[in-house]
Amino acid sequence: MRLTPLLTFRNTLSAVQPIGDTPFGHRITYIIGEGRFEGERLKGRILPGGGDWLIRGADGLARLDVRKTFETDDQALIHVSYTGLYKFSAGITARLALGQDCEFGDTLFLTQVQFETGDPRYAWLNETLAIGEGRETQAGVEYQLFSVGKTIR
């Protein structure tokens, strides 16, 4: 297996909807704001209006369930969905409260990403599975994604 850099993206969060404690954990919905993505084979903007339906367990470990739309600079629309794990920590909360960005690796923040598009120029994304690492910033979140490929011998 090989990992190849695919793209980075960052977006703001336009709203937080604290659903509260449920029988399954503490539920929070984050509404996706605007953003940008860029990679060797594609770049463009993230459209506002997607969401991150997060559920946090008693130990601070959260499961991510995210959907958003990318629009390439040449107007192709790409549905992006990912699940992942995020670990809440007092250290991250304190850094953000001080106005500091977090770095990749400061906490567990991993994703597995899939893409869907009907645009033939980007049809290769329909067969691409990516993994990524995220970090929190004052503006929102930033991710670096890597496509997962089979090593051909």
C-alpha positions in Angstrom: 0.0 0.0 0.0 1.2 3.5 -0.7 0.0 7.0 0.4 0.2 9.8 -2.0 -0.5 13.5 -1.1 -3.9 14.4 -2.5 -4.9 17.8 -1.2 -5.2 20.1 1.8 -8.4 21.9 2.8 -9.5 24.3 5.4 -12.9 25.7 6.2 -14.7 27.8 8.8 -17.5 26.7 11.0 -20.5 29.0 10.6 -22.6 27.6 13.6 -22.5 25.2 16.4 -25.7 23.4 17.5 -25.1 21.7 20.9 -27.8 19.0 20.9 -26.7 17.8 24.3 -26.5 14.5 26.1 -28.4 11.7 24.4 -28.5 8.0 25.2 -25.6 7.6 22.6 -23.3 10.4 23.9 -23.0 14.1 23.8 -24.2 15.3 20.4 -22.9 18.5 18.7 -23.7 19.6 15.1 -21.2 21.9 13.4 -22.4 23.7 10.3 -19.7 24.1 7.7 -18.8 27.5 6.5 -16.7 28.5 3.4 -13.2 27.3 2.7 -10.6 26.3 0.2 -8.9 23.1 -1.0 -5.8 22.6 -3.1 -3.9 19.7 -4.5 -1.8 18.8 -7.5 -4.9 17.7 -9.5 -7.6 19.9 -8.2 -8.4 23.1 -6.3 -11.3 25.3 -5.5 -13.7 26.3 -2.8 -15.7 24.6 -0.1 -19.4 25.7 -0.3 -21.1 26.7 2.9 -23.9 24.5 4.3 -22.4 21.1 4.9 -22.3 19.6 8.4 -20.3 17.6 10.9 -22.6 15.4 13.1 -20.3 14.7 16.0 -21.0 12.4 19.0 -18.7 12.5 22.0 -18.3 9.7 24.5 -17.7 10.1 28.2 -14.0 9.7 27.7 -13.7 12.6 25.3 -13.4 10.4 22.2 -15.7 11.6 19.4 -16.9 10.0 16.2 -17.1 12.4 13.2 -19.7 12.1 10.4 -19.1 14.9 7.9 -20.5 15.9 4.5 -19.6 18.9 2.5 -19.4 20.1 -1.1 -16.3 21.1 -3.0 -16.6 23.3 -6.1 -13.5 23.2 -8.3 -12.1 26.3 -9.9 -13.5 25.0 -13.2 -17.0 24.6 -11.7 -17.2 20.8 -11.0 -19.2 19.9 -7.9 -17.8 17.1 -5.7 -19.6 15.6 -2.7 -17.1 14.8 0.1 -18.0 12.6 3.0 -15.9 11.3 5.8 -15.9 9.6 9.2 -13.2 9.7 11.7 -12.1 10.0 15.3 -11.3 13.1 17.3 -10.1 13.2 20.9 -11.2 16.2 23.0 -8.6 17.5 25.4 -8.2 20.3 28.0 -4.9 21.2 26.3 -6.5 21.8 22.9 -9.3 23.8 24.5 -6.9 26.0 26.4 -4.7 26.7 23.3 -7.8 27.7 21.3 -9.0 29.9 24.1 -5.6 31.7 24.1 -6.1 32.4 20.3 -3.5 29.8 19.2 -3.9 27.4 16.4 -3.2 23.7 17.1 -0.7 21.6 15.1 -1.2 18.3 13.3 -0.6 15.6 15.8 -1.5 17.6 18.9 -4.5 15.3 19.4 -6.1 12.3 17.7 -7.9 13.8 14.7 -8.0 11.2 11.8 -10.4 10.7 8.9 -11.3 8.4 6.1 -12.6 10.2 3.1 -14.7 9.3 0.0 -15.7 11.5 -3.0 -18.6 11.5 -5.5 -18.9 13.5 -8.6 -20.8 13.3 -11.9 -18.2 15.4 -13.7 -16.1 13.3 -16.1 -13.0 15.4 -15.5 -12.9 14.3 -11.9 -14.4 10.8 -12.3 -11.1 9.4 -10.9 -12.2 10.7 -7.5 -15.1 8.2 -7.4 -12.5 5.5 -7.2 -10.3 7.3 -4.7 -10.2 6.5 -1.0 -8.3 9.0 1.2 -7.2 9.2 4.7 -6.3 12.4 6.5 -5.2 14.2 9.6 -6.9 17.3 10.9 -6.1 20.2 13.2 -8.1 22.9 14.8 -7.3 26.6 14.0 -8.8 29.9 15.1 -10.6 30.0 11.8 -12.0 26.5 11.9 -10.3 23.3 10.8 -7.6 22.2 8.4 -6.9 18.8 6.9 -4.2 17.1 4.9 -5.4 14.2 2.8 -3.5 11.3 1.2 -5.0 8.9 -1.4 -4.6 5.2 -0.5 -3.3 3.2 -3.4 -2.2 -0.4 -4.1 1.5 -0.9 -4.7 1.8 -2.6 -8.1 4.7 -5.0 -8.4 
